[in-house]
Structure formats: structure tokens, C-alpha cells
Amino acid sequence: MTGVKEIRDDDQDLEGHFPGAPTYPGYAQDEFVCLVAAALIPIAVEGLKTNPYVVQKIVRYKKNAVPGDKLVATVKLSGRRAKFFMFSAELKNQGNEMIAEYEKIIGAV
């Protein structure tokens, strides 16, 4: 599954990160990628009655994301155990440069 997020100059997550050289913070990147992963769970679970959520992640940041970047999260379901789902993901910008690699994202229902 793929998700797209455009970082705009007025994005609330940029406040304080960093004056004069705005950088989209890692926690906001993580939230975006984890939301894309959580959106995959209802596809894999028929008749889901609860909201999926992410309980753990392992990430390596490679490059700063800045205003004007269009982030593309590509998330793949790599396995499942009972109520837990394992994902991997790549977060790239519009130039196909790697912003972050998610080795393991664990979602649950």
C-alpha cells in the first residue's frame, strides 16, 4: 500500500523544527507511515470490529524531510501472528531519495 503526504510551509509539525531551517520531525514521519500500515490491517481482517494500531517500530532515518517535499510511504505486509501484523516500509521523497527505512512495524487489532 502506498500513502502520499505533502509537507507544506504551514504544517503544524514544523513549528520549532527548526527556525530558519524547517525540518519535518521523525515522529511525524513515523505517524504517517504507521497510519498507512494500519490502513492495511482491515484489508487483511474480514469483519474487523476494532481500530488497528501500531505497537512497535524500528526505523533508520536517512535524510531530512523539508517543506516542499512530497513523501511517499510504501508499506508491505510481511507476516501475521494472531492479532499482530508485521510490516516493512520505505519513505521516499519526490526525487526517489530514501528518507527513512522501517525494518519492522508491528500493528495489532
JOMO-V766868 format. One line per field, one symbol per residue. ss: DSSP state (2 for helix, 1 for strand, 0 for the rest). Layout:
ss = ???
//
This chain:
ss = 0111110000022200000000010222222222222222222200000000111111111000100001111111111110011111111100000111111111110
//
